[in-house]
Amino acid sequence: MPAQGVLAMTSRISNLQIALAAALAAGVGAAVANALIARRTERRNPPKGKFIEVDDVRLHYVERGSGEPLVLLHGNGVTIDDLDSSGLIDLAAAKHRVIAFDRPGFGHSSRPRTTIWTAQAQAELIHKALLQLGVRRFLLFGHSWGACVAVRLAADHPQAVSGLVLASGYYFPNFRADAIALSGPAVPGLGDVLRYTISPLVGRLMWPLMLRKLFAPATVPAKFRAFPRDMALRPSQLRASAAESMLMIPAAYGISGRYEDLKMPVAIVAGEGDRIVDIDDQSGRLHDRISGSTFKRIEGGGHMVHQTATREVMSAIEDVERVSRERGWGASLTPRPSATSDAPVRRLLPS
């Protein structure tokens, strides 16, 4: 090979090496920066509640009010702060003992990688946590992916759930391009690189557009400004969110044959104009499958119906509670663990 050819090839190799080194340095820099931002975000948004240890999972939960126990489960990508900013926790706490969990991997709850966190696995974890808290029978509300967990818990432990309220849920499997597209950060190896480098940046850029889609046709309410965006964009939570996107269709497939088994009072709530799920294909079909269920369609409510129509959602919870009592399904008014009680308190960790 002529000397000039050798020199040209050497130059191209050198340029490629420089480009690769620069890309590696940029990736490492982005990973360090995102890790530091995540730690700062957690310091600025400390836990609001308490922690309970269940099967090596550190679950964060908020508990307010007294009366009949009501358990609240948030959707994918968010935290307890979504339920709190909506006003639903405080509204319900006027008459109920409200317990809202950060589901595994969200907010301040851990999500061990040794477990595939299906709806069934999460339902079992939440049920065990409630038993540790002395709650054996309760009303249950779930929004979006939280509705998948709620309906699974009700099907697997019908004796524990006195009434069920499902909002904006995905209940029947169908093709979802978005579920596939959003699963990247959950893929081992490649996903770890994405969630520590470009995914947080992309998430920040797409956040306003994503919120508009979530709330449409309603506008994003001012009260949602209290939601800590950067908590949702931490690498750890991006993995949890992506994993739930990946598990979305299997979750619906795994439970869709058991809806007729739900004999407790069930209320289904959905917002007209929901751009995340087709409410006729999902909530409407579920209503047809569950005998005696009610279906409340909120005009212009969109997917985030607990935010846009909080009082209507609370009304659905109260209706289920009333029917539950009339049928003798009422939840047991279990006392909170006291400072002198045994097992549940030993498992509680300081926040």
VOGU-3710 file (C-alpha; in Angstrom, 3 decimals, decimal comma):
1> mpaqgvlamt> 0,000/0,000/0,000  1,362/3,427/-0,906  2,545/5,613/1,950  -0,243/8,112/1,309  -2,881/5,332/1,672  -1,351/4,190/4,937  -1,352/7,742/6,231  -5,015/8,226/5,222  -6,082/4,985/6,911  -4,112/5,877/10,044
11> srisnlqial> -5,783/9,285/10,060  -9,264/7,724/9,779  -8,492/5,286/12,605  -7,192/8,121/14,761  -10,319/10,183/14,083  -12,534/7,214/14,955  -10,613/6,647/18,185  -10,979/10,310/19,088  -14,704/10,211/18,360  -15,176/7,062/20,443
21> aaalaagvga> -13,155/8,521/23,310  -15,176/11,729/23,165  -18,456/9,781/23,149  -17,304/7,681/26,105  -16,239/10,772/28,030  -19,572/12,455/27,297  -21,447/9,343/28,432  -19,490/9,106/31,663  -19,982/12,801/32,279  -23,727/12,522/31,678
31> avanaliarr> -23,969/9,499/33,991  -22,161/11,312/36,798  -24,269/14,426/36,303  -27,559/12,473/36,313  -26,540/10,553/39,438  -25,729/13,815/41,227  -29,016/15,388/40,095  -30,907/12,340/41,383  -29,269/12,599/44,813  -29,952/16,322/44,997
41> terrnppkgk> -33,561/15,745/43,976  -34,053/13,171/46,725  -32,599/15,565/49,306  -34,970/18,297/48,143  -37,947/15,920/48,205  -37,571/13,890/51,413  -40,066/11,158/52,303  -43,449/12,454/53,453  -44,400/9,326/55,335  -43,004/6,181/56,892
51> fievddvrlh> -41,271/3,041/55,687  -42,144/-0,606/56,111  -39,904/-3,549/55,219  -41,647/-6,369/53,338  -39,776/-9,248/51,658  -36,586/-7,162/51,424  -38,476/-4,254/49,844  -38,441/-0,891/51,624  -41,896/0,522/50,952  -42,663/4,175/51,532
61> yvergsgepl> -46,241/5,046/52,453  -48,294/7,985/53,671  -51,055/7,493/56,227  -53,652/10,113/57,102  -57,042/10,276/58,761  -59,031/7,677/60,648  -62,025/5,483/59,969  -62,565/2,788/57,376  -59,228/1,921/55,695  -58,820/3,157/52,122
71> vllhgngvti> -55,735/2,150/50,127  -54,600/4,279/47,162  -52,269/3,071/44,387  -50,745/5,522/41,882  -50,084/4,963/38,194  -46,921/4,459/36,169  -44,208/7,127/36,147  -45,431/9,045/39,183  -45,339/8,794/42,992  -47,498/9,402/46,057
81> ddldssglid> -47,072/13,093/45,196  -49,481/12,657/42,283  -52,250/11,475/44,618  -51,300/14,088/47,199  -51,239/17,033/44,793  -54,636/15,993/43,432  -56,161/16,564/46,851  -57,630/13,051/46,932  -55,642/11,944/49,986  -56,780/14,862/52,135
91> laaakhrvia> -60,337/14,688/50,820  -60,584/11,002/51,672  -58,801/11,405/55,014  -61,752/13,417/56,354  -63,626/10,124/56,836  -61,114/7,352/56,184  -57,808/5,971/57,317  -56,002/6,595/54,039  -52,880/4,615/53,185  -51,109/5,577/49,947
101> fdrpgfghss> -48,031/3,662/48,798  -45,103/4,523/46,589  -45,212/1,336/44,522  -41,875/-0,529/44,098  -39,282/1,612/42,319  -41,299/4,812/42,521  -40,816/7,707/44,881  -38,875/6,490/47,891  -39,695/2,766/47,607  -37,032/0,292/46,539
111> rprttiwtaq> -37,430/-2,150/43,613  -34,986/-5,073/43,917  -33,842/-6,398/40,553  -34,113/-9,956/41,848  -37,892/-9,791/41,291  -39,918/-9,213/38,129  -42,440/-6,709/39,446  -45,569/-7,921/37,744  -49,001/-6,714/38,868  -49,346/-9,981/40,784
121> aqaelihkal> -46,008/-9,539/42,584  -46,909/-5,970/43,550  -50,365/-7,017/44,725  -48,833/-9,630/47,024  -46,333/-7,108/48,380  -49,017/-4,491/49,116  -51,242/-7,099/50,765  -48,410/-8,244/53,034  -47,583/-4,644/53,918  -51,184/-3,981/54,894
131> lqlgvrrfll> -51,274/-7,078/57,079  -48,166/-5,813/58,863  -49,955/-2,513/59,394  -52,887/-4,364/60,949  -55,225/-3,759/57,981  -57,029/-6,930/56,986  -59,991/-5,485/55,101  -60,071/-2,241/53,143  -61,464/-0,187/50,300  -59,064/-0,088/47,350
141> fghswgacva> -58,485/2,572/44,676  -56,065/2,251/41,764  -55,278/4,651/38,926  -53,869/3,554/35,545  -51,121/0,958/36,228  -52,182/1,121/39,867  -55,579/-0,148/38,696  -53,832/-3,249/37,273  -52,326/-3,909/40,695  -55,604/-3,140/42,466
151> vrlaadhpqa> -57,702/-5,496/40,365  -55,094/-8,230/40,791  -55,083/-7,762/44,557  -58,894/-7,919/44,637  -58,938/-11,096/42,535  -56,217/-12,841/44,555  -57,466/-11,690/47,986  -61,213/-11,066/47,660  -61,696/-11,492/51,393  -59,471/-8,457/51,992
161> vsglvlasgy> -61,091/-5,979/49,578  -64,456/-4,606/50,706  -64,853/-2,380/47,654  -62,876/-1,582/44,511  -62,580/1,675/42,544  -60,646/1,583/39,263  -59,737/4,740/37,355  -58,322/5,069/33,823  -57,132/1,478/33,785  -55,826/-0,863/31,092
171> yfpnfradai> -57,649/-4,196/31,494  -57,595/-6,033/28,164  -54,483/-6,791/26,080  -54,078/-5,240/22,659  -51,199/-3,987/20,544  -49,508/-0,964/22,143  -46,677/0,614/20,173  -46,083/3,053/23,021  -45,531/0,203/25,483  -42,763/-1,138/23,259
181> alsgpavpgl> -41,236/2,277/22,569  -41,066/3,216/26,254  -39,524/-0,070/27,401  -35,924/0,761/26,418  -34,560/1,785/29,852  -35,728/-1,564/31,278  -33,577/-3,658/28,915  -30,575/-5,013/30,872  -27,297/-3,425/29,812  -28,548/-1,070/27,113
191> gdvlrytisp> -31,288/0,214/29,405  -28,787/0,971/32,153  -26,777/3,095/29,732  -29,868/4,923/28,478  -31,348/5,761/31,867  -28,074/7,179/33,179  -27,247/9,193/30,055  -29,775/10,428/27,505  -33,130/9,289/28,964  -33,262/11,913/31,763
201> lvgrlmwplm> -32,431/14,665/29,260  -35,039/13,449/26,778  -37,517/13,178/29,636  -36,983/16,808/30,640  -37,397/17,972/27,057  -40,559/15,901/26,548  -42,113/16,613/29,966  -44,460/19,461/28,895  -45,670/17,512/25,851  -46,171/14,369/27,929
211> lrklfapatv> -48,213/16,253/30,531  -50,440/17,760/27,855  -51,148/14,283/26,506  -51,773/12,810/29,965  -54,253/15,509/30,951  -55,885/16,119/27,565  -58,516/17,231/26,753  -58,299/19,024/30,116  -55,497/21,453/30,818  -52,768/20,655/33,324
221> pakfrafprd> -54,132/21,989/36,648  -52,104/24,425/38,713  -52,135/22,015/41,648  -50,014/19,535/39,668  -47,116/21,988/39,794  -46,451/20,568/43,258  -45,452/17,265/41,641  -41,628/16,892/41,711  -40,738/16,307/38,058  -37,128/15,367/38,717
231> malrpsqlra> -38,179/12,543/41,061  -39,853/10,923/38,052  -36,725/11,396/35,901  -34,194/9,765/38,205  -32,434/6,778/36,576  -33,925/4,393/39,146  -37,489/5,498/38,501  -36,975/5,544/34,743  -36,127/1,839/34,993  -39,302/1,162/37,003
241> saaesmlmip> -41,433/3,132/34,540  -39,937/1,366/31,541  -40,385/-2,036/33,170  -44,063/-1,299/33,749  -44,459/-0,268/30,119  -42,903/-3,607/29,169  -45,207/-5,511/31,568  -48,368/-3,588/30,667  -49,768/-6,026/28,087  -48,807/-9,197/30,045
251> aaygisgrye> -50,462/-7,714/33,154  -53,765/-7,280/31,318  -53,476/-10,714/29,718  -52,817/-12,350/33,091  -55,930/-10,989/34,793  -58,452/-10,531/31,964  -59,987/-13,978/32,458  -60,836/-13,399/36,120  -63,006/-10,293/36,122  -66,215/-12,264/36,618
261> dlkmpvaiva> -64,772/-13,507/39,921  -64,921/-10,016/41,436  -67,993/-10,104/43,673  -67,276/-7,056/45,857  -68,789/-3,693/44,859  -66,804/-2,256/41,931  -66,859/1,273/40,517  -65,117/2,067/37,243  -64,184/5,680/36,487  -62,799/7,024/33,216
271> gegdrivdid> -62,331/10,428/31,644  -63,781/11,188/28,226  -61,074/12,070/25,729  -58,419/9,894/27,398  -55,431/9,806/25,010  -53,636/6,995/26,854  -56,306/4,277/26,867  -59,516/3,824/24,889  -62,141/4,024/27,631  -64,792/2,167/25,630
281> dqsgrlhdri> -62,438/-0,689/24,764  -61,058/-0,868/28,309  -63,319/0,567/31,028  -66,520/-0,034/29,045  -65,657/-3,688/28,414  -64,698/-4,156/32,048  -68,073/-2,779/33,148  -69,764/-5,337/30,887  -67,701/-8,142/32,405  -68,221/-7,335/36,101
291> sgstfkrieg> -71,787/-7,922/37,168  -73,206/-5,125/39,290  -70,338/-2,720/38,620  -70,932/0,958/37,966  -69,260/2,984/35,211  -68,822/6,723/35,625  -67,652/8,622/32,547  -66,256/12,053/33,353  -66,800/14,535/30,530  -63,443/15,967/29,425
301> gghmvhqtat> -61,692/14,246/32,320  -58,852/12,677/30,326  -56,488/10,074/31,701  -55,618/11,935/34,922  -59,209/11,873/36,081  -58,297/11,874/39,788  -56,605/15,234/39,167  -59,201/16,768/36,851  -62,325/15,438/38,619  -61,167/14,725/42,165
311> revmsaiedv> -64,559/15,124/43,812  -66,241/12,847/41,278  -63,633/10,170/42,007  -64,194/10,647/45,734  -67,926/10,296/45,127  -67,317/6,961/43,388  -65,310/5,780/46,405  -68,108/6,824/48,764  -70,714/5,067/46,611  -68,727/1,834/46,719
321> ervsrergwg> -68,317/2,176/50,467  -72,079/2,640/50,916  -72,948/-0,392/48,776  -70,283/-2,413/50,555  -71,880/-1,708/53,924  -75,364/-2,459/52,619  -74,158/-5,837/51,361  -72,196/-6,589/54,513  -68,814/-6,260/52,781  -67,693/-3,388/55,020
331> asltprpsat> -64,026/-3,070/55,919  -62,910/-3,752/59,456  -61,977/-0,658/61,444  -58,551/-1,871/62,471  -56,606/0,350/64,857  -53,218/1,726/63,894  -50,225/-0,020/65,475  -49,384/1,719/68,723  -45,946/2,359/70,146  -46,420/-0,615/72,462
341> sdapvrrllp> -47,744/-3,153/69,934  -45,420/-5,871/68,685  -44,816/-7,180/65,171  -45,969/-4,306/62,961  -43,949/-1,710/64,868  -40,768/-3,737/64,763  -40,963/-3,660/60,976  -41,467/0,069/60,731  -38,425/2,094/59,821  -37,969/5,760/60,592
351> s> -38,356/8,154/57,698
//
